[in-house]
Amino acid sequence: FKYINDTMSHATGDTLLSLVAYQLETCSEENEDFLVYRIGGDEFTIILPNSRAIEAELFALKILKKFKEPLTIKGNPLFITPSIGISIFPEDGENAETLMKNADTAMYFVKEKGKNGYKLFQSDMKETFYRKMMIEKGLRKAIDAEEFTLVYQPQLDLKNNVVIGAEALLRWNSEEFGMVPPSEFIPVAEEVGLINQIGEWVLLTACKQCKEWNIEGRDPIKIAVNISMKQFLEGDFVYKVSRILDETQLNPTYLELEITEKIAMTNHEKVIEIIESLKSLGVRIAIDDFGTGYSSLNYLGKIPIDVLKIDRSLVKNISLNNKNATIVQSIISVTKKLQIDVISVGIETKEELQYLKSMDCYTGQGYFISKPKEHPFS
């Protein structure tokens, strides 16, 4: 529905919802006493009085069969793929709230498995899917509810002990769940198509903050922002970056966009085209977490990047790990010849920092330097 709203107008989406409601209401002649309710957005609840599990499953199959055919609006055939969760009274709940919650959980299970199906609720689904489902619902309101914040991890010039940049890191303090770790909510945001909206908020907020710091009269620092694959490859990403730079009046040379190795290795021509468009704006491009994926030095000469960030997995105990030290030294040597800057990430000990300096790596970030905080200068 979101895709149809975004591409064909909200009026078309409203018409589609009406057609879906009609299709559901006329879904079965045998179950004449069933009730259909729209509970919000594109979610509907159907009540089948005096029915058992087998009857509910048969009804679900009728719904799926009915929506195999497209719904036509103004000559445009639109296909709907329902995800149906089923809960049974009293086995799955003795009140409406519990029954709704458990049907929701079963529905989420179907969405996880690729949509366009149905599933009966099972008690072991709760732990796996219910929290994930609630995280998704919470994310949908988190921006408007101002539950997101950014913290900033300083990037240090190791030679002169001066902060030269900061990486913006997203935090979510949910009214319902409290602090939710990024490792939990970001994969959900990517999965359900919210990452572009959230990513745009992060980019706008980080650019505003960087501009404010530079206005304060300090030595200008760059701001590094992580970009997801979906965000990077969406058709209007370059335009959005340009618009945000115009809106915030941030000098583009102070913005560094971090992409992963996986992005860099996906669809070379398209990626290079996007990177070159971004660089034409004056923006810097970094590859994050180098060493966790393909780790191929070969493609560094083909993709026009400015910065390489060596992953924590290579930095950890580097002074005691000859293999990692050799890899890091090779990376530094190659990037110097290619005139690519290097940042070592995840520096957690004095020994690691000193060893990296001895290898001519002069920019770093990590808990030994500073934990992420509201202000990188504090």
Summary of the structure (lengths in Angstrom):
residues: 378
radius of gyration: 25.4
end to end distance: 45.3
largest distance: 79.3
contacts: 1133
relative contact order: 0.07
helix: 47%
strand: 22%
